[in-house]
Amino acid sequence: MRRLPHRTRAPRRLFATLLTALAVAVGMITATAPAQADTTICEQYGSTTIQGRYVVQNNRWGTSATQCVTATDNGFRLTQADGSVPTNGAPKSYPSVFNGCHYTNCSPGTALPARISGISGAPTSISYGYVGDAVYNASYDIWLDPTPRTDGVNRTEIMIWFNKVGPVQPIGSQVGTATVGGRTWQVWSGGNGTNDVLSFVAPSAISGWSFDVMDFVRETVARGMAANDWYLTSIQAGFEPWQNGAGLAVNSFSSTIQTGGGDPGEPGGPAACSVSYATNVWPGGFTANVTVRNTGPAPVDGWTLAFTLPSGQHVTHAWNATVSPSSGAVTARATDAGARIAPGGSQSFGFQGSYSGSFAQPNGFSLNGTACTTA
């Protein structure tokens, strides 16, 4: 092989410059790389975390057939749900997302377990995605125990049935109705041999809602199935499928525990508040003007307002705040110019949207995790 003449070799300085340029280019490519893909879990009890604060779990315990969940940025979807079990018995699984502890698996930074008497509020938002070719319920689970245990089954399970499809029913028998969180529910009570179960069943499907978990906890205490010196250990949202179930989804989930004066980790801290929601509606479209008033004694900085748009409504444009996502359980966040609400003061924002079917207004609002009254 003939050796190249000296003059054809690149000088060391030029070679170093080329290496530097290449390193910069690689860094640019890395910086602009797309976000990581969603995580799919098929292991029987496999789990992963989302948002650095919640756990998504597969939790397949009633069948040997394959089940897979795919964790998304804000929730999960059931991507495979093979097999079926009799509808007069237990479901085949409970894929869910949770805040708290489940069989020693605790979500990052959770405030649970927490004594019921020390919790001033537990605001939450949930948005579900349903399918019609399966037998299932959409179940929001709240677990209570006399001790702050993080392992095993707790003494009392509160189930909120947002939806049910097929010939399935809660454990026990219906013992009446109750109004909790401003909604009317069928109330069922019973036990499964391991723990007591109190179920609140919606008369018709609810696709999304923002509410305070403590409303259901207090109702349970009032019925003698828990006590104020017990502990709230876990808050979970998911599905109990009996047959099929692929396509079911928790589109978004949030859960905050406020102890004493509230959760100092939330933007702006706790707040007493009221919300007025004025709309102008025409066929297929509407505008909403929202005024958030601080009725507490301290200013609120960096406020966020959470609420759930009724099914069929979508935000197309917003002003004086950012509103996301465009449907379901949404959050309005303050702009820099209107980030503070002084005591007795208010901030307003608005948005334009579209809707299908009949028009309705949201049922509940929470400011920095605290439920507001409606004006």
C-alpha positions in Angstrom: 0.0 0.0 0.0 1.4 3.4 -1.0 1.8 5.8 1.9 0.1 9.2 1.4 2.3 12.2 0.9 2.6 14.4 4.0 0.8 17.3 2.3 -2.4 15.3 2.0 -2.8 14.7 5.8 -5.1 17.0 7.7 -3.2 19.3 10.2 -3.8 18.4 13.9 -5.5 21.8 14.5 -8.0 21.2 11.7 -8.6 17.6 12.9 -9.4 18.9 16.4 -11.7 21.5 15.0 -13.6 18.8 13.1 -13.9 16.6 16.2 -15.3 19.6 18.1 -17.8 20.3 15.4 -18.9 16.7 15.4 -19.4 16.7 19.2 -21.5 19.9 18.9 -23.6 18.2 16.2 -24.1 15.1 18.3 -25.1 17.3 21.2 -27.6 19.1 19.0 -29.1 15.8 17.8 -29.4 14.6 21.4 -31.0 17.8 22.6 -33.7 17.6 19.9 -34.4 13.9 20.1 -38.0 13.0 20.6 -39.4 12.1 24.1 -39.3 8.6 25.2 -42.0 6.2 23.9 -44.8 5.1 26.2 -44.0 2.1 28.5 -45.9 -1.1 28.0 -46.2 -3.6 30.9 -47.3 -7.2 30.4 -45.9 -8.7 33.7 -48.6 -9.9 36.0 -47.9 -7.3 38.7 -45.6 -5.1 36.7 -45.6 -1.3 37.3 -43.9 1.9 36.3 -44.1 5.6 37.4 -45.5 8.6 35.5 -45.0 12.3 36.2 -42.5 11.3 38.9 -45.3 10.9 41.4 -47.9 8.2 40.4 -47.6 4.5 39.8 -49.2 2.7 36.9 -49.7 -1.1 37.6 -50.9 -4.0 35.5 -52.3 -6.0 38.5 -53.6 -9.1 36.7 -54.7 -11.5 39.4 -57.8 -13.4 38.3 -56.7 -15.0 35.0 -53.6 -16.4 33.4 -54.5 -14.8 30.0 -52.3 -12.0 28.8 -53.0 -8.5 29.9 -50.8 -5.4 28.9 -51.1 -1.8 30.0 -49.3 1.1 28.3 -48.4 4.0 30.6 -48.8 7.4 29.0 -47.7 10.8 30.2 -50.9 11.4 32.2 -52.4 7.9 32.7 -52.6 4.6 30.9 -54.5 2.5 28.3 -55.3 -1.2 28.4 -53.6 -2.4 25.2 -54.3 -6.2 25.6 -56.9 -7.9 27.8 -57.3 -11.5 26.8 -59.6 -14.0 28.5 -62.8 -13.8 30.5 -64.2 -14.8 33.9 -67.8 -15.4 35.0 -69.7 -12.1 35.7 -71.2 -13.5 38.9 -67.8 -13.6 40.5 -64.7 -11.4 40.9 -63.1 -9.6 37.9 -59.9 -10.8 36.3 -57.8 -7.8 37.1 -57.5 -4.2 38.2 -55.2 -2.2 36.0 -54.8 1.2 37.6 -52.8 4.4 38.4 -52.4 5.3 42.1 -51.1 7.7 44.7 -50.1 6.0 47.9 -49.0 2.5 48.7 -50.1 -0.8 47.3 -48.5 -4.0 48.6 -45.3 -2.1 49.6 -45.2 -0.4 46.2 -45.4 3.3 47.1 -45.7 6.2 44.6 -42.7 8.7 44.7 -43.0 11.4 47.3 -46.5 10.4 48.4 -48.0 11.9 51.6 -49.8 8.6 52.2 -50.5 6.9 54.6 -52.0 9.9 56.4 -54.4 10.0 59.4 -57.9 10.9 58.3 -58.3 13.5 61.0 -55.2 15.3 59.8 -56.3 15.6 56.1 -57.9 18.9 55.2 -58.6 17.9 51.6 -57.7 15.4 49.0 -58.5 17.0 45.6 -58.4 14.8 42.6 -59.3 14.8 38.9 -59.9 11.8 36.6 -60.8 11.4 32.9 -61.8 8.0 31.6 -61.9 6.6 28.1 -64.5 3.8 27.6 -65.2 1.0 25.0 -68.4 -0.8 24.3 -67.2 -4.3 23.5 -66.2 -5.5 27.0 -67.7 -6.2 30.4 -66.2 -4.0 33.1 -66.5 -1.2 35.6 -64.6 2.0 35.8 -63.6 2.0 39.4 -62.0 4.7 41.6 -60.7 3.0 44.8 -60.0 4.6 48.2 -58.3 2.4 50.8 -58.6 2.9 54.6 -57.0 1.1 57.5 -56.8 1.5 61.3 -53.0 1.5 61.0 -50.6 3.2 58.5 -49.8 0.0 56.8 -48.2 0.0 53.3 -48.4 -3.8 52.7 -51.4 -6.0 51.9 -55.1 -5.4 52.0 -56.6 -2.6 54.2 -59.7 -2.9 56.4 -62.1 -0.8 54.3 -62.3 -0.3 50.5 -64.4 2.6 49.1 -65.3 2.0 45.4 -66.7 4.7 43.2 -68.2 3.2 40.0 -68.0 5.8 37.3 -69.4 3.4 34.7 -70.4 -0.2 34.3 -71.0 -2.2 31.1 -72.6 -5.7 31.2 -74.3 -7.8 33.9 -72.0 -6.9 36.9 -72.7 -5.4 40.3 -70.8 -4.3 43.4 -70.0 -6.6 46.3 -72.9 -7.0 48.8 -76.3 -5.4 48.3 -77.8 -2.0 47.7 -78.5 -0.2 51.0 -79.9 3.0 49.6 -78.8 6.2 47.9 -76.6 9.1 49.0 -75.6 12.5 47.7 -71.8 12.9 47.8 -69.8 15.6 46.1 -73.0 17.1 44.7 -73.9 13.9 42.9 -76.5 11.2 43.7 -75.2 7.6 44.0 -76.6 4.1 44.6 -74.9 2.8 47.7 -73.9 -0.8 48.1 -72.3 -2.4 51.2 -70.7 -5.8 51.7 -67.5 -7.7 52.2 -65.3 -10.1 50.2 -64.0 -12.2 53.1 -60.9 -10.0 53.3 -62.1 -6.5 53.7 -65.3 -4.4 53.9 -66.4 -2.7 50.7 -68.6 0.4 50.4 -69.5 1.2 46.8 -71.0 4.3 45.3 -72.5 3.6 41.8 -73.3 6.3 39.3 -76.8 6.0 37.8 -75.2 6.8 34.4 -71.7 6.9 33.0 -69.3 9.7 34.1 -66.4 10.2 31.8 -64.5 12.7 34.0 -64.8 14.6 37.3 -62.8 16.8 39.7 -63.8 16.2 43.3 -62.5 15.8 46.9 -61.8 12.2 48.0 -62.5 13.3 51.6 -66.2 13.7 50.8 -66.4 9.9 50.3 -64.2 9.2 53.3 -66.4 11.3 55.6 -69.5 9.5 54.3 -67.8 6.2 55.0 -66.9 7.3 58.6 -70.5 8.5 59.1 -71.7 5.0 58.1 -69.5 3.4 60.8 -67.1 1.7 58.3 -64.1 3.7 59.3 -63.0 6.2 62.0 -61.3 9.6 62.0 -58.2 8.1 63.7 -57.8 5.6 60.8 -55.4 6.2 57.9 -56.0 6.9 54.2 -53.4 4.6 52.5 -54.0 4.7 48.8 -56.1 6.4 46.0 -56.4 4.4 42.8 -58.2 4.9 39.5 -58.7 2.1 36.9 -60.9 -0.7 35.6 -62.1 -4.1 36.7 -62.7 -6.1 33.5 -64.5 -9.4 33.4 -64.5 -9.9 29.6 -62.0 -8.3 27.2 -61.2 -4.6 27.9 -58.6 -3.6 25.3 -58.9 0.1 24.6 -60.0 1.2 28.1 -58.0 4.2 29.2 -57.4 6.6 32.1 -56.7 9.7 30.0 -55.5 11.7 33.0 -55.3 11.4 36.7 -54.2 13.7 39.5 -54.3 13.4 43.3 -53.1 15.7 46.1 -53.2 15.2 49.8 -53.5 18.3 52.0 -52.6 17.8 55.6 -53.2 20.5 58.3 -53.3 23.8 56.5 -52.8 22.3 53.1 -50.0 20.9 50.9 -47.2 23.5 50.8 -45.9 21.7 47.7 -48.7 22.9 45.6 -48.3 26.2 43.6 -49.5 29.1 45.7 -50.5 26.9 48.7 -54.1 26.2 49.9 -56.8 28.8 49.1 -60.4 29.5 49.9 -62.1 30.4 46.6 -65.2 30.8 44.5 -65.6 30.5 40.8 -68.2 32.0 38.4 -68.6 30.4 35.0 -70.5 32.5 32.4 -71.1 31.0 29.0 -72.4 32.1 25.6 -73.7 29.1 23.7 -74.6 28.5 20.0 -75.2 25.3 18.0 -71.9 23.4 18.2 -69.9 26.1 19.9 -69.5 28.2 23.0 -67.4 30.7 24.9 -66.8 30.5 28.7 -65.6 33.4 30.9 -64.3 32.2 34.2 -63.6 34.4 37.2 -61.6 33.0 40.1 -62.0 34.8 43.4 -59.7 34.4 46.4 -61.9 34.4 49.5 -59.1 33.4 51.8 -56.8 35.6 54.0 -53.6 35.1 52.1 -52.6 35.8 48.5 -52.5 33.0 46.0 -49.4 33.0 43.7 -49.0 30.8 40.6 -52.6 29.6 40.6 -54.0 26.7 38.8 -57.7 25.9 38.4 -58.7 22.3 37.7 -62.1 21.2 36.4 -63.6 18.6 34.1 -65.3 19.5 30.8 -68.5 17.5 30.1 -68.3 14.8 27.5 -68.2 16.1 23.9 -66.7 19.5 24.8 -63.3 20.6 23.5 -61.3 23.8 24.0 -60.2 25.4 20.8 -58.7 28.7 22.0 -58.0 30.3 25.4 -57.0 33.8 26.7 -55.5 35.1 29.9 -54.5 31.5 30.9 -53.3 28.3 29.3 -55.9 25.5 29.3 -54.8 21.9 28.8 -55.6 19.3 27.7 -58.3 20.3 25.3 -61.0 17.9 26.8 -61.8 15.9 29.9 -60.1 16.8 33.1 -58.4 20.1 32.2 -56.2 22.6 34.1 -56.1 26.4 33.6 -52.8 27.9 34.5 -52.1 31.6 35.2 -50.1 33.7 32.8 -47.2 35.7 34.3 -49.3 38.9 34.3 -52.1 37.4 36.3 -50.3 34.9 38.5 -51.3 36.5 41.8 -54.7 36.7 43.3 -54.8 39.0 46.3 -57.1 38.3 49.3 -60.6 39.4 48.2 -59.3 39.8 44.6 -60.0 37.9 41.5 -58.5 36.9 38.1 -60.4 36.1 35.0 -59.7 34.0 31.9 -61.8 32.6 29.0 -61.8 30.1 26.2 -63.8 29.2 23.1 -64.8 25.6 22.5 -66.9 23.2 20.6 -69.5 20.6 21.8 -71.6 17.8 20.6 -75.0 16.7 22.0 -76.5 18.8 24.7 -74.5 21.6 26.4 -73.7 21.4 30.1 -71.4 23.3 32.5 -68.6 21.7 34.7 -69.8 20.5 38.1 -66.8 21.4 40.2 -63.6 23.5 40.4 -60.5 23.3 42.5 -57.9 26.1 43.0 -54.4 24.8 43.7 -55.9 21.6 44.8 -58.7 23.1 47.0 -62.3 22.7 46.1 -64.1 26.1 45.3 -67.6 27.2 45.7 -69.5 28.3 42.6 -70.9 31.8 42.4 
